[in-house]
């Protein structure tokens, strides 16, 4: 019986210590968690941007090969006023 009480007191003291630590440091812990999440999102966006850059370079090489280098700017322009049958995206 005494042994159980001693164990429970030890567990309670350990639990209270952890609770006190988290209570005192919760802002820092939240900041670290948020910062880690933001850094992860930034890295994912960088990877997407690198992937888009690779795809764009591939598209540009395809256009140069199929239509000639002089057509790259014309085909990839944002000009939406093109007539039917004219190149453009």
MOGIBEL-V905811 format. One line per field, one symbol per residue. burial: b if it has 16 or more other C-alpha atoms within 10 Angstrom, else e. A space follows every 10 residues. Layout:
# MOGIBEL-V905811
burial=???
This chain:
# MOGIBEL-V905811
burial=eeeeeeeeee eeeeeeeeee eeeeeeeeee eeeeeeeeee eeeeeeeeee eeeeeeeeeb eebeeeeeee bbeebeeeee eeeeeeebe
